[in-house]
Amino acid sequence: MASSGSNSGGSAGSAAGGASAGEAAGAGAPKSTLNATASPQLGSIVTDSAGNTLYRFDRDSANPPKSRCVGPCAQKWPPVLANGDITVTGLERSLVGTVKRPDGTMQLTLAGWPLYRYAEDKPGEVKGENVGGVWFASSPAGKKVTPPPGTKVGGDPNDGNYGGNGG
């Protein structure tokens, strides 16, 4: 299952892969949306349909995709679940995939990295950037985004309360 997630990143963006993710989420579920967005602080980042910044966690893995943020971590960093068809704007559809979480839900991935929101962010904010030195906004290529040198953005990189106590 995890290895198929890493190899099926392209198929998850296809109609068949999106339908499978939608079936797992249940009929009538809202669509999952990933947008490339310009952030004044970070440059090009990925957001959801509401404009929330999407993050990746350095303790996860991309190859094979594995989500390690569970329990209290997932409350502070809610996973971006695959719902319905996946709409992609401004990023490469072949980079979008899914991974099965320990609770059985399907989470969106970008270049293999599971995606999350930060519970303390509002649309357009990047408060989760660099929290604990392990959470970073995702670029449209699935890479972690770091602010220009000397720029203070997001959370405290030394914050031990980053919610990353999973696996």
N, C-alpha and C positions, 0 to 999 in steps of 0.2 A: 504494500500500500504506500509506504513512504517512497520507495524507489519509483513506483509508477507516478507519483506526484512530481518527482524531479524530471522524469522523462516525458510527462504529458503536459508540461507547461503550455505548449502550443495548443494541445487539444482542449485544454480547459477553456481557452478563449474561443474555441469553435462553438458552433451551435450545439453539437452533441455534448461537448464537455460542459457547456453552460447549462444545458438542460439537465444533465446529471446532477450538477450542483444544486439546481433549482428543485429537482425532485427530492434531494436530501433535505433541503430546507423546508419543503412542504409547498403544496399548491397555493397560489395566490400571494406568495412571499414577494416583497418589494425587490426590485432589481439591485444588484451590486454595481456600483459605479466607481471607476478609478479615473481621475483626471490629472493631467499635468497642469500645474498651477505655478505662477510666479509669486514667490514670497519675497517681500522687500528685505527681509533679514537673511534668507538662506539661498535665494535664487530659485531654481526649478525644483519643485517638490511634487509629491503625489497627495491628492486630497480625495475625499469621498464626495457624494452628491450634495451634502450639506456644507461643504467647504472645510471640513475637519482635516487637519494634517494627519497623514498616516505615517507610522513609525515602524522601524525594524529593531529587533533586540539582538545584541551581539552574542547572547548565550543560546540563541536558537541556532539551527544549522540550515544551510541552503541546499546541500548536496550530500545526503538526501534531505529534503525539507523536513524539519522537525520543530514543532512548537513546544517550548519549555515553560511558557508563562501560563500557569494554572492557579487555581484557588484564589488567594488574596491578590496575587499578581494580576490575574485576569480581571479582577474588579477595578484595579487602578489603571490597567492597560487592557481595555476590552478588545478582544480579537475582532477583526473584520471578517464576518462570516459570509460565505458564498450563498447568496439568495437570488433565485431566478436566473435570468440571463445576465451575463456580465457585460456592462457597457464600458468601453475603454476610449478615452479621448486624449490624444497627445502623447501616448506611449505605445510601445510595441506590443501588440496583442499576444505575440508568441511568448512573451516573458511572463504572462499571467497564468497562474495555475491554482491548484488547491492542495491542501494537506489535511488529513484527518487528524483532529485533535484527540487527546486522551478521552474526552467526554463523548466522542463520536460525531461532533459537529464538523462541518467542512469550513476551513479557514482559507481566505484568499492569500496567495503568495505572489511575489513579484521577483523574478529571477531566482526563484526558489525560497526566498525569505518570507516567512509569515508576516502579515501586516496587522497592525494594531492602531487603535486610537488612544489618546491620553485623556483620562476622565476629567482632568482639570482644565483642558483646553476648551475654548469656544471656537466656532468657525473663524478661520483666519489667524488663529494663534499658533505659536510654536513653543509653548511652555515645556513640552516634553523633550525638547532637543537637548541631548547630552546629559539627561538625568542619570545619575549614578555612573556616568561615563560609559554606559552600555545601551542607551536608547538614542536612536537617531532618526530624523526625518528621512524618508525614502526618496531617492531621486527617481525620475521616470525610467531609469535603467536598472533600478533595484539596488543601487549602491547607497551607502550611507552619505548623507549630506552633512558637511561640517561648515560652520560659519567662517567667514574670512578671519585671519589672524587679528587679534585685538578686539574682536566684536563679541559682546556679551549677549548671548541669546539663550533662552530656555532655562532649564533647571541647573542645579548645582552638580557638576561632575563628581564631586566628592560625597554626594548625598547617599548615605547607606540605605535610606528608606525609598528605594526606587521601585519596589514591588517585584523585583526580579528574583525572588527566592525559589522560583520553580526550577527543578531538575538540573 
